[in-house]
Amino acid sequence: MNHIDRMLDERSELVIKVNALQAFIAGNPIFNELPVIEQDRMVTQRYIMHLYIDLLTQRIEYATTHAPA
């Protein structure tokens, strides 16, 4: 497995995790029972995870378009 494949796997796993976190934030009543500080942390975590996905996507695009021949 090369580094591009590893990044693709990492991004796929991260997308699954961020989707699960989003589902918890948006649709689980337990989220609303958490202290506000913890809710804020989870929302921040989701934001950072999205940034991480975006960065991995950029790295994958660069690696696949600038790969040595």
FIKOLZA-1660 file (N, C-alpha, C; in steps of 0.1 Angstrom, whole numbers, plus 5000, padded with zeros to 4 digits):
% residues 69
   i   px   py   pz ch aa at
   1 5009 4988 5000  A  M  N
   1 5000 5000 5000  A  M CA
   1 5009 5012 5000  A  M  C
   2 5007 5021 4991  A  N  N
   2 5015 5034 4990  A  N CA
   2 5009 5045 4999  A  N  C
   3 5016 5056 4999  A  H  N
   3 5011 5067 5008  A  H CA
   3 4998 5073 5003  A  H  C
   4 4995 5072 4991  A  I  N
   4 4982 5078 4986  A  I CA
   4 4971 5068 4991  A  I  C
   5 4973 5056 4990  A  D  N
   5 4963 5046 4995  A  D CA
   5 4960 5048 5010  A  D  C
   6 4971 5050 5017  A  R  N
   6 4970 5052 5032  A  R CA
   6 4962 5065 5035  A  R  C
   7 4964 5075 5027  A  M  N
   7 4957 5088 5029  A  M CA
   7 4942 5086 5025  A  M  C
   8 4939 5078 5015  A  L  N
   8 4926 5075 5011  A  L CA
   8 4918 5068 5022  A  L  C
   9 4925 5058 5027  A  D  N
   9 4919 5050 5038  A  D CA
   9 4917 5059 5051  A  D  C
  10 4927 5067 5054  A  E  N
  10 4925 5076 5065  A  E CA
  10 4914 5085 5063  A  E  C
  11 4912 5091 5052  A  R  N
  11 4901 5100 5049  A  R CA
  11 4888 5093 5050  A  R  C
  12 4887 5081 5044  A  S  N
  12 4875 5073 5045  A  S CA
  12 4871 5070 5060  A  S  C
  13 4880 5066 5068  A  E  N
  13 4878 5064 5082  A  E CA
  13 4873 5076 5089  A  E  C
  14 4880 5087 5086  A  L  N
  14 4876 5100 5092  A  L CA
  14 4862 5105 5088  A  L  C
  15 4858 5102 5076  A  V  N
  15 4845 5106 5071  A  V CA
  15 4834 5098 5079  A  V  C
  16 4837 5085 5081  A  I  N
  16 4828 5077 5089  A  I CA
  16 4826 5083 5103  A  I  C
  17 4838 5086 5109  A  K  N
  17 4837 5092 5123  A  K CA
  17 4831 5105 5124  A  K  C
  18 4833 5114 5114  A  V  N
  18 4827 5127 5115  A  V CA
  18 4812 5126 5112  A  V  C
  19 4808 5117 5104  A  N  N
  19 4794 5115 5101  A  N CA
  19 4787 5110 5114  A  N  C
  20 4793 5101 5121  A  A  N
  20 4788 5096 5134  A  A CA
  20 4787 5107 5144  A  A  C
  21 4797 5115 5145  A  L  N
  21 4797 5126 5154  A  L CA
  21 4786 5136 5150  A  L  C
  22 4784 5139 5138  A  Q  N
  22 4774 5148 5133  A  Q CA
  22 4760 5142 5136  A  Q  C
  23 4758 5129 5134  A  A  N
  23 4745 5123 5138  A  A CA
  23 4742 5124 5153  A  A  C
  24 4752 5122 5161  A  F  N
  24 4751 5124 5175  A  F CA
  24 4747 5138 5179  A  F  C
  25 4754 5148 5173  A  I  N
  25 4751 5162 5176  A  I CA
  25 4737 5166 5172  A  I  C
  26 4733 5161 5160  A  A  N
  26 4721 5166 5154  A  A CA
  26 4709 5158 5159  A  A  C
  27 4711 5145 5162  A  G  N
  27 4699 5137 5164  A  G CA
  27 4698 5129 5177  A  G  C
  28 4707 5131 5186  A  N  N
  28 4706 5123 5198  A  N CA
  28 4703 5132 5210  A  N  C
  29 4692 5130 5217  A  P  N
  29 4688 5138 5228  A  P CA
  29 4698 5139 5239  A  P  C
  30 4707 5129 5240  A  I  N
  30 4717 5129 5250  A  I CA
  30 4727 5141 5248  A  I  C
  31 4729 5145 5236  A  F  N
  31 4738 5156 5233  A  F CA
  31 4733 5168 5240  A  F  C
  32 4720 5171 5240  A  N  N
  32 4714 5183 5246  A  N CA
  32 4715 5182 5262  A  N  C
  33 4717 5170 5267  A  E  N
  33 4718 5169 5282  A  E CA
  33 4732 5171 5286  A  E  C
  34 4742 5171 5277  A  L  N
  34 4756 5173 5281  A  L CA
  34 4758 5188 5285  A  L  C
  35 4768 5190 5294  A  P  N
  35 4771 5204 5297  A  P CA
  35 4775 5212 5284  A  P  C
  36 4771 5224 5284  A  V  N
  36 4774 5233 5273  A  V CA
  36 4788 5233 5268  A  V  C
  37 4797 5233 5278  A  I  N
  37 4812 5232 5274  A  I CA
  37 4815 5220 5267  A  I  C
  38 4809 5209 5270  A  E  N
  38 4811 5196 5263  A  E CA
  38 4805 5196 5249  A  E  C
  39 4793 5202 5248  A  Q  N
  39 4787 5204 5235  A  Q CA
  39 4796 5212 5226  A  Q  C
  40 4801 5223 5232  A  D  N
  40 4810 5232 5224  A  D CA
  40 4822 5224 5219  A  D  C
  41 4828 5216 5228  A  R  N
  41 4840 5208 5224  A  R CA
  41 4836 5199 5213  A  R  C
  42 4825 5192 5213  A  M  N
  42 4821 5183 5203  A  M CA
  42 4819 5190 5190  A  M  C
  43 4813 5202 5190  A  V  N
  43 4811 5209 5178  A  V CA
  43 4824 5214 5172  A  V  C
  44 4833 5218 5181  A  T  N
  44 4847 5222 5176  A  T CA
  44 4854 5210 5171  A  T  C
  45 4853 5199 5177  A  Q  N
  45 4859 5186 5172  A  Q CA
  45 4854 5183 5158  A  Q  C
  46 4841 5184 5156  A  R  N
  46 4835 5182 5143  A  R CA
  46 4841 5191 5132  A  R  C
  47 4842 5204 5136  A  Y  N
  47 4848 5214 5127  A  Y CA
  47 4862 5211 5123  A  Y  C
  48 4870 5207 5133  A  I  N
  48 4884 5204 5131  A  I CA
  48 4885 5191 5122  A  I  C
  49 4877 5181 5125  A  M  N
  49 4877 5169 5117  A  M CA
  49 4874 5173 5102  A  M  C
  50 4864 5182 5100  A  H  N
  50 4862 5186 5086  A  H CA
  50 4874 5193 5080  A  H  C
  51 4881 5201 5087  A  L  N
  51 4893 5207 5082  A  L CA
  51 4903 5196 5079  A  L  C
  52 4904 5186 5087  A  Y  N
  52 4914 5175 5085  A  Y CA
  52 4910 5168 5072  A  Y  C
  53 4897 5165 5070  A  I  N
  53 4893 5159 5057  A  I CA
  53 4896 5168 5045  A  I  C
  54 4894 5181 5047  A  D  N
  54 4897 5190 5035  A  D CA
  54 4912 5189 5032  A  D  C
  55 4920 5189 5043  A  L  N
  55 4935 5189 5041  A  L CA
  55 4939 5176 5035  A  L  C
  56 4934 5165 5039  A  L  N
  56 4937 5152 5033  A  L CA
  56 4933 5152 5019  A  L  C
  57 4922 5157 5016  A  T  N
  57 4917 5158 5002  A  T CA
  57 4927 5165 4993  A  T  C
  58 4931 5177 4998  A  Q  N
  58 4941 5185 4991  A  Q CA
  58 4954 5177 4989  A  Q  C
  59 4958 5170 4999  A  R  N
  59 4971 5163 4998  A  R CA
  59 4969 5151 4988  A  R  C
  60 4958 5145 4988  A  I  N
  60 4955 5134 4979  A  I CA
  60 4955 5139 4964  A  I  C
  61 4948 5150 4962  A  E  N
  61 4947 5156 4949  A  E CA
  61 4961 5160 4944  A  E  C
  62 4969 5166 4953  A  Y  N
  62 4983 5170 4949  A  Y CA
  62 4991 5157 4946  A  Y  C
  63 4990 5147 4954  A  A  N
  63 4998 5135 4952  A  A CA
  63 4995 5128 4939  A  A  C
  64 4982 5128 4936  A  T  N
  64 4978 5121 4924  A  T CA
  64 4980 5129 4911  A  T  C
  65 4981 5142 4912  A  T  N
  65 4984 5150 4900  A  T CA
  65 4999 5153 4898  A  T  C
  66 5006 5151 4909  A  H  N
  66 5021 5154 4908  A  H CA
  66 5029 5142 4910  A  H  C
  67 5023 5130 4908  A  A  N
  67 5031 5118 4910  A  A CA
  67 5042 5116 4900  A  A  C
  68 5053 5111 4904  A  P  N
  68 5064 5109 4894  A  P CA
  68 5060 5099 4883  A  P  C
  69 5064 5101 4872  A  A  N
  69 5060 5092 4860  A  A CA
  69 5068 5079 4861  A  A  C
% end
